Amino acid sequence: MQFRRGSIVKKTREEQGHKQYFFARLTGISQSHLSKIENEKAIPTLPELIIMSVILERQLGHFVS
């Protein structure tokens, strides 16, 4: 499984009206790490992806290819 793109996380988060700091708190991921993920400077761990997919109500396949 390869991480698709952090921009998908950002786009989905924004479509649902979550501010980055709020979404970071919901996921337990630091805001700086989330920013790096969204800007494709960091790759999320599988547990982080699972948490994000649950909160954003998307399947893992939405974020990976």
Sequence and secondary structure as in RCSB ss.txt:
>XXXX:A:sequence
MQFRRGSIVKKTREEQGHKQYFFARLTGISQSHLSKIENEKAIPTLPELIIMSVILERQLGHFVS
>XXXX:A:secstr
  B  HHHHHHHHHHTT  HHHHHHHHT  HHHHHHHHTTSS   HHHHHHHHHHTT  GGGTB 
